[in-house]
Amino acid sequence: MQVIFDLFNNLLFAPIVNVIVFVIRVLEASNIPGALGFAIILLTVAIRILIWPLMASSMKAAKQMADLRPHLEDLKKKHGSDKQALAASQMALYKEHGVNPAGSCLPILIQIPPMIAIYQVIHSFFEGGTGLSKINSFLYNPDWKLTSIPDLNFFGTNLAFKPSDFSTVGLWVILIPVLTGLIQFVQSKMMAPKVVKEYPSDSPKEKKEKESAEDTMMAVQGQMTYFMPIMIGYIAFTFPIGLALYWNTLTLIGIWQQYRCLLY
């Protein structure tokens, strides 16, 4: 397990720490206020652009699988209970259309470690002396070491504040988790699976099976569409505002990228 942690820190955490500290140093040298906030946004945008090929591949694979659904339904009708023949026909269909059934899952899984690393790096800036020591311990250049946490103010807001402390910060801060939840809701709606399509040639049994599948899909979709925004909104309510800045930037870029995929 320690080997995994070491690989994570050396391959992801350390490079991201050095990039964000470098960006902060450049912004501070340019006398740009809110260096940490801008660094969070720039880093999130950069990482999201770098992993865009993986996202595009995942979305393309998901669309291809959706396009093949009618053909897969035809194969089920043709082979009935002959599972071996059905599996062979499905693999032949995937090969014919150049579709990898796992193509929509693997790219998503690969994206997760970098996103976790960015989150941990940003969170370190809100852990006081402990976080500062952690950041400095991963810097490649000793001259970059920070003597104090960078200015946490970003457009008049302290990025270390938590919306849950609204009694001391102000009620306006509750708008941040609400906005976070709304943005997440938009993305959840965009990612919702399509309804199972019925055809005039479907038998009563097939229609019943599709209705059952659709009911299950709609139930799961409804739970995820509403549960995820609520959960993410609650997390934004209890965590520092700087992490909500990161998540909202990540989600907004994801919405834009997904919209582009839907267009093409």
Disulfide bonds with the S-S distance in Angstrom:
none
